[in-house]
Amino acid sequence: MTTNNVTQGDAPARPKGRQGLAKPLRTLLDTSGMIAIFLLLFIALAIFIPGFLSGRNMVGLLLSITLIGSLASTMMLVLALGEVDLSVASTVAFAGVVAAVVTSSTGSVFIGVIGGVVAGGAVGVFNGIVIARFGINALIATLAAMEFVRGLAYITSGGDAVMITVPAFFELGSASFLGLTLPVWTMLACFVIFGIVLNMTAFGRNVLATGGNAEAAALAGVNVRRLKIIVFGLQGVVAGVVGVLLASRMGLGDPNTSMGLELAVISACVLGGVALSGGVATITGVVVGVLIMGCVQNAMGLLNVPTFYQYLVRGAILLLAVLFDRWKQTRRQRA
């Protein structure tokens, strides 16, 4: 009888242990699968596209993904919350215009940079407050923000690009260290910082818990409203930094810049295994998703693919990413 009781008592614990290991194992398999896809894509491009592996093209590839990569590091947190931010591209343009206007009017690069970053952060915090405090759906709230922030960029610039009159401002986008420019180092820093935040801090665990089940997270003591405001604020700050660096590279603040960038960022995150429903995200997957997007875009440039066909390809990638995310959700529900 004692043996039977122990066996019966121990039996339920085994599935629980297996269930506890199932989620990280599935995440590891998903990430490994995406890494394998990226490696196959990279090898194919290296074989069939002349000049793809050249040093100059590799540096250009890294520089071309700095916008998407930097923004994806925080979009990962937004999506992990089960939310979305469609206003990042407009925020990038607005921050760049503010930085250009402030730098040119004050003659101070430092004040201009701070102005651009603060402008981006303010948009992010505003989005977070609207979504968290007033319960507005993130899709609708950030879609509205996408329009009025772009409008603010046009109003601030007077409807035209703002030329930067301080030469020192241009050094932000061209300064290099160990052969890599500041935008590349900024992207790498974002990957490291927000990867650590997601995987090694209570904040990151709370983000994933909230995205998985916001009510349960709130009952466990997580301040869900404050968490959302902080995450959207971080997204805005990074968008502000990206906007400043982009303005420096271009030599002007352009309210027309970064059109459609938000879709590329979301595509990269979803390709990297970030669940649109929230609760699932890895920084490794996001990096791989960014690299896949960058390699495809780079290959189309080397092949001189017409712009309208590039739109078609990017749209197809977004659709495939969403279908892939849906397939993974279905598989998780059945597991």
C-alpha positions as CSV (number, residue, x, y, z in Angstrom):
1,M,0.0,0.0,0.0
2,T,2.8,2.3,0.8
3,T,4.4,1.7,-2.5
4,N,1.2,2.3,-4.3
5,N,0.6,5.5,-2.5
6,V,4.0,6.8,-3.3
7,T,3.6,5.9,-6.9
8,Q,0.3,7.5,-7.1
9,G,1.5,10.6,-5.3
10,D,4.6,10.9,-7.5
11,A,2.9,10.3,-10.9
12,P,1.3,13.7,-11.3
13,A,4.7,15.4,-10.7
14,R,6.3,13.9,-13.9
15,P,4.1,15.6,-16.4
16,K,4.5,18.8,-14.5
17,G,8.2,18.6,-14.8
18,R,8.0,17.9,-18.5
19,Q,5.6,20.8,-18.9
20,G,8.0,23.1,-17.1
21,L,10.7,22.1,-19.6
22,A,8.5,22.2,-22.6
23,K,8.3,26.0,-23.0
24,P,12.0,26.8,-23.0
25,L,12.7,23.7,-25.1
26,R,10.2,24.9,-27.7
27,T,11.7,28.4,-27.6
28,L,15.2,26.9,-28.1
29,L,14.0,24.8,-31.1
30,D,12.3,27.8,-32.7
31,T,15.4,29.9,-32.3
32,S,17.7,27.2,-33.6
33,G,15.4,26.7,-36.6
34,M,15.6,30.4,-37.5
35,I,19.4,30.4,-37.1
36,A,19.5,27.5,-39.5
37,I,17.2,29.3,-42.0
38,F,19.4,32.4,-41.8
39,L,22.6,30.4,-42.4
40,L,21.1,28.7,-45.4
41,L,20.0,32.1,-46.8
42,F,23.4,33.6,-46.1
43,I,25.2,30.7,-47.9
44,A,22.8,30.9,-50.9
45,L,23.3,34.6,-51.2
46,A,27.1,34.3,-50.9
47,I,27.1,31.6,-53.7
48,F,24.7,33.1,-56.2
49,I,25.1,36.9,-55.8
50,P,28.5,38.3,-56.8
51,G,30.1,40.7,-54.3
52,F,27.8,39.7,-51.5
53,L,30.7,38.5,-49.3
54,S,33.0,41.5,-50.0
55,G,34.2,43.4,-47.0
56,R,32.6,46.6,-48.3
57,N,29.2,45.0,-48.7
58,M,29.4,43.4,-45.3
59,V,30.0,46.8,-43.7
60,G,27.2,48.2,-45.8
61,L,24.9,45.4,-44.7
62,L,25.6,46.1,-41.0
63,L,25.0,49.8,-41.5
64,S,21.8,49.2,-43.4
65,I,20.2,47.2,-40.5
66,T,21.1,49.7,-37.8
67,L,17.6,51.4,-38.0
68,I,15.6,48.1,-37.9
69,G,18.0,46.5,-35.4
70,S,18.0,49.3,-32.8
71,L,14.2,49.7,-32.9
72,A,13.6,45.9,-32.9
73,S,15.4,45.6,-29.6
74,T,12.7,47.6,-27.8
75,M,9.8,46.6,-30.2
76,M,10.6,43.1,-28.8
77,L,9.6,44.3,-25.4
78,V,6.4,46.0,-26.7
79,L,5.3,42.8,-28.5
80,A,6.3,40.6,-25.6
81,L,3.7,42.7,-23.6
82,G,1.1,41.7,-26.1
83,E,1.0,45.3,-27.5
84,V,2.3,47.0,-30.7
85,D,3.7,50.3,-31.7
86,L,3.0,51.6,-35.1
87,S,4.3,55.1,-34.4
88,V,8.1,54.3,-34.3
89,A,8.8,55.5,-37.9
90,S,7.0,58.8,-37.3
91,T,8.8,59.2,-34.0
92,V,12.2,58.7,-35.7
93,A,11.3,61.4,-38.2
94,F,10.1,63.8,-35.5
95,A,13.2,63.3,-33.3
96,G,15.5,63.9,-36.3
97,V,13.6,67.1,-37.2
98,V,13.7,68.3,-33.6
99,A,17.4,67.6,-33.3
100,A,18.1,69.4,-36.5
101,V,16.1,72.5,-35.5
102,V,17.5,72.7,-32.0
103,T,21.1,72.2,-33.1
104,S,20.9,74.8,-35.9
105,S,19.1,77.3,-33.6
106,T,21.4,76.9,-30.6
107,G,24.6,75.9,-32.3
108,S,25.0,73.2,-29.7
109,V,25.2,69.5,-30.8
110,F,24.7,68.3,-27.2
111,I,21.5,70.3,-26.8
112,G,20.2,69.2,-30.2
113,V,20.9,65.5,-29.4
114,I,19.1,65.8,-26.0
115,G,16.2,67.6,-27.7
116,G,15.8,64.8,-30.2
117,V,16.0,62.0,-27.7
118,V,13.6,63.7,-25.3
119,A,11.1,64.3,-28.1
120,G,11.2,60.6,-28.9
121,G,10.9,59.6,-25.3
122,A,7.9,62.0,-24.8
123,V,6.1,60.3,-27.7
124,G,6.7,56.9,-26.2
125,V,5.5,57.9,-22.7
126,F,2.4,59.5,-24.2
127,N,1.6,56.3,-26.0
128,G,2.1,54.3,-22.8
129,I,-0.2,56.6,-20.8
130,V,-2.9,56.5,-23.4
131,I,-2.7,52.7,-23.6
132,A,-2.2,51.9,-19.9
133,R,-4.2,54.6,-18.2
134,F,-7.1,55.0,-20.6
135,G,-7.3,51.4,-21.8
136,I,-7.1,52.3,-25.5
137,N,-6.2,49.4,-27.8
138,A,-2.5,49.8,-28.7
139,L,-3.1,49.3,-32.4
140,I,-5.5,52.2,-32.5
141,A,-3.6,54.4,-30.1
142,T,-0.3,54.1,-31.9
143,L,-1.9,54.3,-35.3
144,A,-3.3,57.7,-34.3
145,A,0.1,58.6,-32.9
146,M,1.7,57.7,-36.2
147,E,-0.4,60.3,-37.9
148,F,-0.2,63.2,-35.5
149,V,3.5,62.7,-34.7
150,R,4.3,62.8,-38.4
151,G,2.2,66.0,-38.5
152,L,4.3,67.4,-35.7
153,A,7.4,66.6,-37.7
154,Y,6.0,68.6,-40.7
155,I,4.9,71.5,-38.4
156,T,8.3,71.7,-36.6
157,S,10.2,71.6,-39.9
158,G,7.9,74.1,-41.7
159,G,6.9,71.4,-44.2
160,D,10.4,70.9,-45.6
161,A,13.7,69.3,-44.7
162,V,15.8,71.2,-42.1
163,M,19.4,71.6,-43.1
164,I,21.9,71.3,-40.2
165,T,24.3,74.2,-40.0
166,V,26.6,72.8,-37.3
167,P,29.3,70.6,-39.0
168,A,30.1,68.8,-35.7
169,F,26.6,67.2,-35.8
170,F,27.6,65.2,-38.9
171,E,30.3,63.4,-36.9
172,L,27.7,61.5,-34.9
173,G,26.7,59.4,-37.9
174,S,30.2,59.0,-39.4
175,A,32.4,58.5,-36.2
176,S,33.9,55.1,-36.2
177,F,35.7,52.7,-33.8
178,L,37.4,49.5,-34.8
179,G,36.0,50.0,-38.3
180,L,32.4,50.2,-37.2
181,T,30.4,53.5,-37.2
182,L,28.5,54.8,-34.2
183,P,25.1,53.7,-35.5
184,V,26.4,50.1,-35.7
185,W,27.8,50.3,-32.2
186,T,24.5,51.8,-31.0
187,M,22.6,48.8,-32.5
188,L,24.9,46.3,-30.9
189,A,24.6,48.1,-27.5
190,C,20.8,48.0,-27.8
191,F,20.9,44.2,-28.5
192,V,23.2,43.6,-25.4
193,I,21.3,46.0,-23.1
194,F,17.8,44.9,-23.9
195,G,18.8,41.2,-24.2
196,I,20.1,41.4,-20.6
197,V,16.9,43.3,-19.5
198,L,14.7,40.6,-21.0
199,N,16.6,37.6,-19.8
200,M,18.3,38.5,-16.6
201,T,16.1,41.0,-14.8
202,A,12.8,41.0,-12.9
203,F,11.6,43.7,-15.2
204,G,12.1,41.4,-18.2
205,R,10.3,38.5,-16.5
206,N,7.4,40.8,-15.6
207,V,7.2,41.9,-19.3
208,L,6.9,38.3,-20.4
209,A,4.5,37.4,-17.6
210,T,2.3,40.4,-18.4
211,G,2.2,39.4,-22.1
212,G,1.3,35.8,-21.2
213,N,-1.5,36.8,-18.8
214,A,-1.9,40.4,-17.7
215,E,-4.5,39.6,-15.0
216,A,-2.4,36.9,-13.4
217,A,0.7,39.2,-13.5
218,A,-1.4,41.9,-11.8
219,L,-2.6,39.5,-9.1
220,A,1.1,38.5,-8.6
221,G,1.9,42.1,-7.7
222,V,3.1,43.5,-11.1
223,N,2.2,47.1,-11.7
224,V,1.0,46.5,-15.2
225,R,0.2,50.1,-16.0
226,R,3.6,51.4,-14.9
227,L,5.3,48.5,-16.8
228,K,3.5,49.5,-20.1
229,I,4.4,53.1,-19.7
230,I,8.1,52.3,-19.1
231,V,8.3,49.9,-22.1
232,F,6.6,52.4,-24.5
233,G,8.9,55.1,-23.0
234,L,12.0,53.0,-23.8
235,Q,10.7,52.4,-27.3
236,G,10.4,56.2,-27.7
237,V,13.8,56.9,-26.3
238,V,15.5,54.4,-28.7
239,A,13.4,55.9,-31.6
240,G,14.7,59.3,-30.6
241,V,18.3,58.1,-30.6
242,V,17.8,56.4,-34.0
243,G,16.2,59.6,-35.3
244,V,19.2,61.8,-34.2
245,L,21.7,59.4,-35.8
246,L,19.7,59.2,-39.0
247,A,19.6,63.0,-39.2
248,S,23.3,63.1,-38.7
249,R,23.9,60.6,-41.5
250,M,21.6,62.5,-43.8
251,G,22.9,65.9,-42.9
252,L,19.3,67.2,-42.3
253,G,16.1,66.6,-40.5
254,D,13.5,65.2,-42.9
255,P,9.9,64.8,-41.9
256,N,9.4,62.4,-44.9
257,T,12.0,59.9,-43.7
258,S,11.5,56.3,-42.4
259,M,8.1,55.7,-44.2
260,G,7.0,52.1,-43.5
261,L,9.9,51.4,-41.1
262,E,7.5,50.2,-38.4
263,L,6.4,47.3,-40.6
264,A,10.0,46.2,-41.2
265,V,10.7,46.3,-37.5
266,I,7.7,44.3,-36.6
267,S,8.5,41.8,-39.4
268,A,12.0,41.3,-38.0
269,C,10.7,40.7,-34.5
270,V,8.0,38.2,-35.6
271,L,10.5,36.4,-37.9
272,G,12.7,36.1,-34.8
273,G,10.0,34.3,-32.9
274,V,8.4,37.1,-30.9
275,A,4.8,36.2,-30.4
276,L,2.3,38.9,-31.5
277,S,0.0,37.6,-28.7
278,G,2.7,38.4,-26.2
279,G,4.6,36.4,-23.6
280,V,7.3,34.9,-25.9
281,A,10.5,36.7,-27.0
282,T,14.2,36.1,-27.3
283,I,16.9,38.6,-28.2
284,T,18.8,35.9,-30.2
285,G,15.7,35.4,-32.3
286,V,15.3,39.1,-32.9
287,V,18.9,39.5,-34.0
288,V,18.4,36.6,-36.5
289,G,15.2,38.2,-37.7
290,V,16.9,41.5,-38.3
291,L,19.8,39.8,-40.2
292,I,17.3,38.0,-42.4
293,M,15.5,41.2,-43.3
294,G,18.8,42.9,-43.9
295,C,20.2,40.2,-46.1
296,V,17.1,40.1,-48.2
297,Q,17.1,43.9,-48.6
298,N,20.8,43.9,-49.4
299,A,20.5,41.1,-52.0
300,M,17.7,43.0,-53.8
301,G,19.9,46.1,-53.9
302,L,22.8,44.2,-55.4
303,L,20.5,42.6,-58.0
304,N,19.1,46.1,-58.8
305,V,15.5,44.9,-58.1
306,P,13.1,47.7,-58.9
307,T,11.6,49.5,-55.9
308,F,8.1,48.4,-56.5
309,Y,9.1,44.7,-56.5
310,Q,11.0,45.4,-53.2
311,Y,7.7,46.5,-51.7
312,L,6.1,43.3,-52.9
313,V,8.9,41.2,-51.3
314,R,8.8,43.1,-48.0
315,G,5.0,42.6,-47.8
316,A,5.3,38.9,-48.5
317,I,7.9,38.6,-45.7
318,L,5.5,40.3,-43.3
319,L,2.7,38.0,-44.3
320,L,4.9,34.9,-44.0
321,A,6.1,36.1,-40.6
322,V,2.5,36.5,-39.3
323,L,1.5,33.1,-40.7
324,F,4.6,31.6,-39.0
325,D,3.6,33.2,-35.7
326,R,0.1,31.9,-36.1
327,W,1.4,28.4,-36.8
328,K,3.5,28.5,-33.6
329,Q,0.6,29.7,-31.5
330,T,-1.5,26.8,-32.7
331,R,1.3,24.4,-32.0
332,R,1.7,25.8,-28.4
333,Q,-2.0,25.4,-27.8
334,R,-2.0,21.8,-28.9
335,A,1.2,20.9,-26.8
